[in-house]
């Protein structure tokens, strides 16, 4: 795989950097992960809470009870 440049707006970069900082990774690493997840076709319902983007919920409230 070769490295390529991606252009995003300053506002989008600020959001990406905030998500990355909350996860303790660089903005570039977070972008790599987002692209990889999209490539794999990852769906929020298929991911655990720790794997979801910040602010996204998989619908499981974690109490183990059926609603």
N, C-alpha and C positions, 0 to 999 in steps of 0.2 A: 504494500500500500504506500502511496506517495503522499507527502504533505502538501496540502493546498491551503490557500487563504480563503477565509469566509468573511464577508463584510456584513456587519449588522449595525443597526442604529445605536446611538449612545444610550438611549432609553432601554433598549433590549439588552445591551451589555450590562447596564446597571442592575437590571433584574437578574440576569444570569449570574453576575458576580455576587449578588446578595444570596441567591440560592446556594451557590458554591461555598460561600463563607459559612453559611449555616451548616453545611455538610462537612466543612473542614477540608475542602479540596480547592484546587485552582479553578478559575473560570474555564480554562481550556479543558481541564479534566472533566468538568461537569458537561461541557458541550459535547465532548467525545462520548460520554455516557448517554446523553439524550439522543444523539445520532445513532448510536449502537442500539438503543432500545427501540427506536423507530424502525431501524432496519430489520430487527428481529420480529417486529410486530407485537411487542409487549403490550398487553392490555392491563389497566389498573387492577382488574379483578384477579389477574394471574400473579400479581406481585404482592409481597408482604409489605407492611407499613413502612419498614425501614428502606425499602427499595423504591418507593414512590417519590415523585418530585414533591418538594415542599409545598404544602397546602392542598395536596390531592389525597382523597380518601378512597379506599377500596370497598367501602360500605360495611365492613366488619367492625362492629363496635368493641369487639374483644371480650365481651362478657360470656361468650359461649352459649348463650340462650337464644333460642329461635324466636323471632319476633312475629 
